[in-house]
Amino acid sequence: MGSRNHYYLSIADLAHARGSEPALSWDGAGPADFAAALEEALHSPALFERWRAQQPEPDEVDPALGATDAQAQVRAQVADLLVEVDVLTSLPMSLLRQRLNWLIGAAWQLRDVRQG
């Protein structure tokens, strides 16, 4: 497994944060639900497989895009009217971005990255 990084994110309006594709989008009620959904999206290939099935040529999608990290940890809490999210994972930012965009669209902002 590669190096692990902490990705620190903020979400301004989690209550309305949704991805553009309803079949992939998060539909939870708060920071704890979101953290659980993102953690599941990093642990399991299920979200990736749902996305892949929607593609015109699913068999041509690079399977590396579905990489997972069974040790990923996600914590989310409300702070100063924002939801602050701490993701600890060995997955690269490109895959974290992919999962975040599927779940909540562009409603998030990367604040910092530190080696974990």
SVG drawing of the C-alpha trace seen along z (x, -y; Angstrom):
<svg xmlns="http://www.w3.org/2000/svg" viewBox="-32 -30 36 35">
<polyline fill="none" stroke="black" stroke-width="0.4" points="0.0,0.0 1.3,-3.5 1.7,-6.4 -1.4,-7.6 -2.5,-11.2 -5.0,-13.3 -7.2,-15.4 -8.9,-18.2 -12.1,-19.4 -14.9,-21.8 -18.5,-21.7 -20.4,-24.9 -24.0,-23.6 -24.1,-19.8 -27.9,-19.8 -28.1,-20.6 -24.9,-19.0 -25.7,-16.4 -24.0,-14.9 -25.4,-15.5 -26.4,-11.8 -29.2,-10.8 -28.2,-7.1 -24.7,-8.0 -25.6,-11.0 -25.4,-11.0 -28.8,-11.4 -28.1,-11.6 -29.0,-13.8 -25.8,-15.1 -22.1,-15.0 -22.0,-11.5 -24.1,-10.1 -21.9,-11.8 -18.7,-10.5 -20.2,-6.9 -21.1,-7.2 -17.7,-8.6 -15.9,-6.0 -18.0,-3.2 -17.2,-4.7 -13.5,-4.4 -13.7,-0.9 -15.9,0.7 -16.1,0.7 -19.9,0.5 -20.2,-3.2 -17.6,-2.8 -19.4,0.2 -22.7,-1.7 -21.0,-4.6 -19.2,-2.1 -22.5,-0.4 -23.8,-3.8 -21.0,-4.3 -21.5,-3.7 -18.7,-1.0 -18.4,0.2 -15.9,2.9 -13.5,0.2 -13.4,-1.7 -10.0,-1.4 -10.5,0.8 -7.8,-1.2 -10.4,-3.9 -12.2,-1.6 -9.3,-1.2 -10.3,-1.0 -8.7,-1.5 -10.1,0.8 -8.3,-1.2 -9.7,-4.6 -11.1,-6.7 -13.5,-9.6 -14.5,-12.0 -16.9,-14.9 -18.2,-17.6 -19.9,-20.9 -17.5,-23.9 -18.2,-27.6 -21.2,-27.0 -19.2,-24.6 -18.8,-20.8 -15.2,-20.0 -14.1,-16.6 -10.9,-14.7 -10.2,-11.8 -7.2,-9.5 -6.5,-7.3 -3.8,-5.8 -5.9,-6.6 -4.7,-9.4 -6.5,-12.8 -7.8,-12.0 -9.9,-9.0 -11.0,-10.9 -12.2,-13.8 -14.0,-11.3 -15.9,-9.8 -16.7,-13.2 -18.0,-14.5 -20.3,-11.5 -21.6,-11.9 -21.9,-15.7 -20.9,-17.3 -18.7,-20.4 -20.0,-21.4 -16.7,-20.6 -13.3,-22.5 -9.9,-21.0 -8.3,-22.9 -5.1,-21.1 -3.2,-17.8 -0.8,-16.3 1.1,-13.0 -0.6,-10.7"/>
</svg>
